[in-house]
Amino acid sequence: MGSKQHRELVASTLRAEKARAGATFGELSERLKACGIQQSGNNLKSKFARGQMDAGLFLAILDALGVRTLDLPDLLKDIEPRRNQNR
């Protein structure tokens, strides 16, 4: 399932990209439906809040929002210090 920090990173990344795209959860649901993925707006809202979903849905959401690049080193920089503390 990933660590709490990873789930928080998924949630914050998706919220930021959704805001950047100016999409509502209903609109995102319709965009996903056009790709053959059935997710209600309420279901998406819940998954965004928890930061828990399979990798395929995460990538499909990013695609539906028009995201073409993510800077993983930049995203992971806040997790790295925590990871080193747990060693």
N, CA, C and O of each residue as an XYZ file, in Angstrom:
348
protein
N       0.812     -1.200      0.000
C       0.000      0.000      0.000
C       0.851      1.258      0.000
O       0.353      2.332     -0.335
N       2.089      1.153      0.358
C       2.936      2.343      0.413
C       2.871      2.979      1.784
O       1.945      2.742      2.561
N       3.858      3.777      2.058
C       3.900      4.447      3.348
C       2.914      5.600      3.383
O       2.403      6.026      2.347
N       2.655      6.094      4.564
C       1.770      7.252      4.730
C       2.298      8.437      3.913
O       1.517      9.161      3.295
N       3.606      8.631      3.909
C       4.198      9.743      3.157
C       3.954      9.582      1.659
O       3.695     10.565      0.965
N       4.034      8.356      1.160
C       3.794      8.115     -0.262
C       2.328      8.360     -0.611
O       2.032      8.946     -1.652
N       1.411      7.919      0.247
C      -0.014      8.169     -0.004
C      -0.308      9.664      0.013
O      -1.081     10.153     -0.810
N       0.306     10.395      0.948
C       0.127     11.844      0.998
C       0.682     12.504     -0.258
O       0.112     13.478     -0.750
N       1.775     11.987     -0.772
C       2.371     12.518     -1.997
C       1.450     12.286     -3.200
O       1.278     13.176     -4.033
N       0.867     11.100     -3.286
C      -0.088     10.812     -4.360
C      -1.259     11.788     -4.270
O      -1.645     12.397     -5.267
N      -1.820     11.932     -3.068
C      -2.974     12.811     -2.884
C      -2.644     14.255     -3.245
O      -3.406     14.900     -3.964
N      -1.532     14.763     -2.761
C      -1.202     16.171     -3.027
C      -0.854     16.394     -4.500
O      -1.177     17.442     -5.059
N      -0.205     15.426     -5.126
C       0.120     15.546     -6.550
C      -1.156     15.600     -7.380
O      -1.288     16.444     -8.266
N      -2.091     14.706     -7.098
C      -3.335     14.683     -7.862
C      -4.165     15.941     -7.626
O      -4.741     16.489     -8.566
N      -4.229     16.399     -6.385
C      -4.975     17.637     -6.101
C      -4.379     18.812     -6.868
O      -5.109     19.614     -7.451
N      -3.057     18.910     -6.864
C      -2.393     20.023     -7.548
C      -2.626     19.955     -9.053
O      -2.918     20.972     -9.681
N      -2.500     18.769     -9.634
C      -2.682     18.638    -11.075
C      -4.137     18.850    -11.480
O      -4.408     19.395    -12.550
N      -5.068     18.428    -10.642
C      -6.489     18.655    -10.908
C      -6.783     20.149    -10.881
O      -7.495     20.658    -11.746
N      -6.245     20.847     -9.904
C      -6.432     22.294     -9.809
C      -5.802     22.999    -11.009
O      -6.398     23.910    -11.584
N      -4.609     22.578    -11.379
C      -3.913     23.159    -12.528
C      -4.740     22.995    -13.807
O      -4.771     23.887    -14.656
N      -5.409     21.847    -13.933
C      -6.229     21.586    -15.113
C      -7.594     22.265    -15.019
O      -8.323     22.337    -16.009
N      -7.939     22.760    -13.834
C      -9.225     23.418    -13.650
C     -10.409     22.473    -13.782
O     -11.486     22.879    -14.220
N     -10.216     21.224    -13.407
C     -11.262     20.203    -13.565
C     -11.959     19.926    -12.239
O     -11.342     19.969    -11.175
N     -13.249     19.641    -12.321
C     -13.991     19.167    -11.156
C     -13.887     17.640    -11.122
O     -13.435     17.022    -12.085
N     -14.306     17.042    -10.014
C     -14.306     15.584     -9.948
C     -15.285     15.006    -10.964
O     -15.024     13.950    -11.542
N     -16.401     15.681    -11.187
C     -17.359     15.232    -12.196
C     -16.762     15.261    -13.595
O     -16.942     14.325    -14.374
N     -16.053     16.336    -13.907
C     -15.399     16.433    -15.220
C     -14.327     15.372    -15.385
O     -14.191     14.773    -16.452
N     -13.568     15.143    -14.322
C     -12.532     14.111    -14.375
C     -13.168     12.741    -14.586
O     -12.642     11.919    -15.337
N     -14.297     12.495    -13.926
C     -15.014     11.239    -14.108
C     -15.408     11.057    -15.575
O     -15.270      9.963    -16.123
N     -15.892     12.118    -16.205
C     -16.281     12.051    -17.619
C     -15.066     11.823    -18.520
O     -15.147     11.073    -19.493
N     -13.956     12.457    -18.204
C     -12.734     12.259    -19.005
C     -12.263     10.815    -18.920
O     -11.843     10.228    -19.917
N     -12.337     10.247    -17.716
C     -11.935      8.850    -17.541
C     -12.903      7.913    -18.257
O     -12.488      6.910    -18.837
N     -14.184      8.240    -18.214
C     -15.194      7.415    -18.885
C     -14.902      7.347    -20.380
O     -15.098      6.305    -21.005
N     -14.434      8.450    -20.954
C     -14.087      8.474    -22.377
C     -12.940      7.516    -22.692
O     -12.769      7.098    -23.837
N     -12.156      7.173    -21.668
C     -11.034      6.224    -21.823
C     -11.436      4.813    -21.406
O     -10.605      3.905    -21.401
N     -12.711      4.626    -21.056
C     -13.181      3.307    -20.657
C     -13.036      3.003    -19.183
O     -13.134      1.844    -18.781
N     -12.806      4.015    -18.371
C     -12.621      3.809    -16.931
C     -13.817      4.402    -16.196
O     -14.090      5.598    -16.296
N     -14.523      3.553    -15.458
C     -15.711      3.981    -14.722
C     -15.345      4.335    -13.282
O     -15.031      3.455    -12.481
N     -15.387      5.609    -12.964
C     -15.147      6.095    -11.599
C     -16.074      7.284    -11.388
O     -16.006      8.260    -12.135
N     -16.933      7.215    -10.386
C     -17.814      8.355    -10.126
C     -16.988      9.508     -9.546
O     -15.889      9.304     -9.031
N     -17.532     10.702     -9.640
C     -16.862     11.854     -9.056
C     -16.640     11.678     -7.564
O     -15.582     12.034     -7.047
N     -17.637     11.126     -6.863
C     -17.502     10.909     -5.416
C     -16.435      9.870     -5.100
O     -15.694     10.010     -4.127
N     -16.358      8.829     -5.921
C     -15.339      7.799     -5.721
C     -13.941      8.397     -5.919
O     -13.022      8.112     -5.150
N     -13.793      9.221     -6.950
C     -12.501      9.874     -7.193
C     -12.134     10.792     -6.035
O     -10.985     10.817     -5.594
N     -13.100     11.534     -5.554
C     -12.853     12.452     -4.431
C     -12.328     11.673     -3.218
O     -11.394     12.112     -2.547
N     -12.931     10.529     -2.949
C     -12.502      9.683     -1.834
C     -11.094      9.148     -2.051
O     -10.279      9.144     -1.128
N     -10.808      8.700     -3.259
C      -9.474      8.163     -3.552
C      -8.411      9.255     -3.488
O      -7.294      9.009     -3.032
N      -8.751     10.456     -3.941
C      -7.813     11.577     -3.839
C      -7.521     11.868     -2.370
O      -6.369     12.090     -1.997
N      -8.549     11.868     -1.544
C      -8.378     12.191     -0.121
C      -7.483     11.169      0.576
O      -6.643     11.532      1.400
N      -7.665      9.894      0.243
C      -6.863      8.835      0.869
C      -5.492      8.695      0.231
O      -4.543      8.257      0.881
N      -5.385      9.066     -1.038
C      -4.131      8.861     -1.763
C      -3.890      7.402     -2.071
O      -2.749      6.984     -2.269
N      -4.971      6.615     -2.112
C      -4.837      5.182     -2.364
C      -5.591      4.797     -3.620
O      -6.800      5.002     -3.725
N      -4.866      4.237     -4.567
C      -5.430      3.724     -5.809
C      -4.347      2.902     -6.476
O      -3.177      2.987     -6.105
N      -4.738      2.104     -7.463
C      -3.696      1.342     -8.146
C      -2.936      2.261     -9.094
O      -3.405      3.342     -9.452
N      -1.774      1.814     -9.484
C      -0.893      2.630    -10.329
C      -1.540      2.936    -11.669
O      -1.339      4.017    -12.222
N      -2.311      1.999    -12.196
C      -2.974      2.215    -13.478
C      -3.955      3.380    -13.413
O      -4.004      4.202    -14.328
N      -4.735      3.456    -12.340
C      -5.687      4.556    -12.191
C      -4.939      5.869    -11.977
O      -5.328      6.898    -12.531
N      -3.885      5.846    -11.193
C      -3.075      7.056    -10.971
C      -2.594      7.610    -12.317
O      -2.711      8.808    -12.577
N      -2.055      6.737    -13.164
C      -1.558      7.177    -14.470
C      -2.690      7.620    -15.388
O      -2.535      8.585    -16.137
N      -3.825      6.929    -15.340
C      -4.971      7.314    -16.164
C      -5.492      8.692    -15.760
O      -5.871      9.487    -16.620
N      -5.512      8.976    -14.470
C      -5.949     10.294    -13.988
C      -4.998     11.368    -14.483
O      -5.431     12.403    -14.990
N      -3.709     11.125    -14.335
C      -2.735     12.108    -14.820
C      -2.906     12.342    -16.316
O      -2.844     13.480    -16.779
N      -3.120     11.272    -17.069
C      -3.320     11.387    -18.511
C      -4.587     12.190    -18.806
O      -4.573     13.080    -19.656
N      -5.677     11.879    -18.108
C      -6.945     12.577    -18.320
C      -6.834     14.067    -17.973
O      -7.548     14.894    -18.539
N      -5.947     14.398    -17.052
C      -5.730     15.795    -16.675
C      -4.746     16.502    -17.602
O      -4.519     17.706    -17.481
N      -4.165     15.743    -18.527
C      -3.236     16.337    -19.485
C      -1.814     16.468    -18.980
O      -1.007     17.191    -19.565
N      -1.503     15.773    -17.896
C      -0.145     15.832    -17.340
C       0.769     14.994    -18.232
O       0.488     13.823    -18.488
N       1.839     15.582    -18.694
C       2.769     14.869    -19.565
C       4.136     14.669    -18.919
O       4.914     13.824    -19.361
N       4.430     15.436    -17.882
C       5.696     15.240    -17.164
C       5.467     15.472    -15.677
O       4.652     16.300    -15.271
N       6.208     14.722    -14.887
C       6.275     14.922    -13.435
C       7.744     14.888    -13.065
O       8.499     14.054    -13.565
N       8.139     15.773    -12.206
C       9.520     15.816    -11.744
C       9.626     14.967    -10.480
O       9.498     15.482     -9.369
N       9.862     13.658    -10.651
C       9.903     12.753     -9.498
C      10.942     13.147     -8.460
O      10.637     13.123     -7.268
N      12.164     13.511     -8.862
C      13.113     13.913     -7.819
C      12.585     15.077     -6.971
O      12.789     15.113     -5.757
N      11.912     16.014     -7.616
C      11.356     17.144     -6.873
C      10.221     16.682     -5.960
O      10.125     17.126     -4.816
N       9.365     15.795     -6.459
C       8.255     15.288     -5.657
C       8.746     14.479     -4.457
O       8.198     14.582     -3.360
N       9.774     13.683     -4.677
C      10.253     12.778     -3.631
C      11.191     13.436     -2.627
O      11.545     12.824     -1.620
N      11.593     14.666     -2.889
C      12.576     15.309     -2.000
C      12.083     15.422     -0.569
O      12.883     15.347      0.363
N      10.788     15.601     -0.374
C      10.259     15.717      0.981
C      10.182     14.374      1.696
O      10.123     14.329      2.925
N      10.183     13.288      0.945
C      10.129     11.953      1.550
C      11.525     11.455      1.893
O      11.697     10.731      2.873
N      12.505     11.825      1.115
C      13.874     11.326      1.299
C      14.395     11.485      2.725
O      14.905     10.511      3.280
N      14.293     12.667      3.351
C      14.812     12.779      4.725
C      14.113     11.826      5.686
O      14.750     11.275      6.584
N      12.825     11.627      5.509
C      12.086     10.705      6.373
C      12.534      9.276      6.169
O      12.635      8.505      7.124
N      12.805      8.918      4.908
C      13.252      7.569      4.601
C      14.585      7.293      5.284
O      14.786      6.219      5.852
N      15.496      8.264      5.228
C      16.803      8.087      5.851
C      16.713      8.017      7.363
O      17.545      7.365      7.995
N      15.726      8.670      7.961
C      15.562      8.618      9.408
C      15.122      7.245      9.867
O      15.412      6.846     10.995
N      14.420      6.512      9.004
C      13.884      5.199      9.372
C      14.912      4.085      9.220
O      14.610      2.935      9.537
N      16.093      4.385      8.755
C      17.134      3.353      8.550
C      17.934      3.134      9.790
O      18.846      2.306      9.798
